[in-house]
């Protein structure tokens, strides 16, 4: 299950109400997504490297998401979850990333929000 931060939506809403620029929130989430992408790439098996290279983070104000695969790399799900009929064992790279990022993302988010609060003179 993806790592979730309780109360994040409310915190984002309150920061916006206090005048924090949405782009600053997006930048903070992008840095967290970039870290998660880096972690995930270490868990993705690589024959050619195309699947690993397809991992990318988002830039949204209220969440950090890493996506893997695209039209030219349609095999991300079978590699991650496995495909017993084809003798493909699950690599579980999303679960492994979630396990690493569960505590790391919370700490990074706390640091990023603290920076935004100080930067906007809200401390």
C-alpha atoms as one frame of an Amber mdcrd trajectory, in Angstrom:
protein
   0.000   0.000   0.000   1.371   3.449  -0.861   2.739   5.569   1.947   0.153
   8.114   3.090   0.583  11.117   5.374  -2.412  11.747   7.637  -3.614  15.346
   7.507  -1.583  16.301   4.439  -4.584  17.535   2.467  -5.639  19.808   5.320
  -2.087  21.092   5.786  -1.803  21.933   2.089  -5.139  23.730   2.213  -4.086
  25.752   5.265  -0.735  26.690   3.731  -2.530  27.951   0.629  -4.961  29.931
   2.795  -1.949  31.537   4.488  -0.598  32.644   1.125   1.934  29.960   0.261
   2.294  29.795  -3.522   0.981  26.560  -5.051   4.166  26.255  -7.122   6.225
  26.152  -3.933   4.124  23.195  -2.756   4.567  21.520  -6.133   8.327  22.018
  -5.945   8.429  20.406  -2.488   6.420  17.392  -3.672   8.584  17.147  -6.797
  11.706  16.834  -4.622  10.071  14.024  -2.623   8.938  12.298  -5.840  12.462
  12.632  -7.252  13.884  10.892  -4.183  11.266   8.134  -4.430  12.071   7.731
  -8.138  15.735   7.294  -7.296  14.903   4.695  -4.642  12.539   2.840  -6.985
  15.048   2.720  -9.829  17.341   0.746  -7.537  14.662  -1.942  -7.124  13.558
  -2.206 -10.773  15.193  -5.156 -12.542  17.012  -4.163 -15.706  17.607  -6.236
 -18.788  17.784  -3.337 -21.213  17.239  -0.482 -18.725  14.113   0.812 -20.494
  11.788  -0.052 -17.589  14.123   1.525 -15.047  14.478   4.648 -17.214  10.689
   4.972 -17.506  10.296   5.743 -13.779   9.398   9.390 -13.250   8.008  11.542
 -10.458   5.139  13.994 -10.649   4.819  17.643  -9.727   1.524  18.097  -7.846
   0.693  20.280  -4.860  -0.740  17.609  -2.599   1.042  14.366  -3.388   4.250
  12.836  -4.629   3.722   9.985  -7.087   6.156   7.901  -9.100   4.908   6.251
 -12.293   6.644   3.477 -14.179   6.029   2.351 -17.734   4.337   3.990 -20.700
   3.076   2.951 -24.117   6.581   2.027 -25.256   7.254   0.132 -21.999   3.950
  -1.689 -21.390   5.384  -4.459 -19.219   5.804  -2.506 -15.959   2.817  -4.143
 -14.226   3.693  -7.759 -15.106   7.268  -7.206 -13.925   6.140  -5.547 -10.684
   3.213  -7.869  -9.824   4.358 -11.009 -11.634   2.640 -13.170 -14.235   2.547
 -16.815 -13.122   1.271 -18.103 -16.479   4.437 -16.738 -18.103   6.745 -17.725
 -15.229   7.427 -14.098 -14.341   8.049 -13.717 -10.615   6.936 -10.449  -9.020
   9.754  -7.941  -8.556   7.598  -5.906  -6.120   9.598  -2.736  -6.756   6.659
  -0.496  -5.796   6.180  -2.244  -2.442   9.903  -2.089  -1.709   9.951   1.623
  -2.523   6.921   2.245  -0.316   8.637   0.471   2.566  11.727   2.674   2.237
   9.841   5.900   1.626   7.216   5.478   4.373   9.393   7.112   7.011  11.717
   8.981   4.676   8.868  10.785   2.890   7.344  11.928   6.185  10.673  13.371
   7.336  11.286  15.043   3.965   7.772  16.490   3.969   8.243  17.856   7.480
  11.494  19.535   6.382   9.930  20.926   3.183   6.929  22.370   5.042   9.213
  23.921   7.656  11.219  25.589   4.885   8.021  26.919   3.278   6.787  28.266
   6.621  10.081  30.088   7.288  10.385  31.304   3.693   6.903  32.823   3.818
   7.421  34.388   7.274   4.761  32.226   8.914   6.849  30.995  11.850
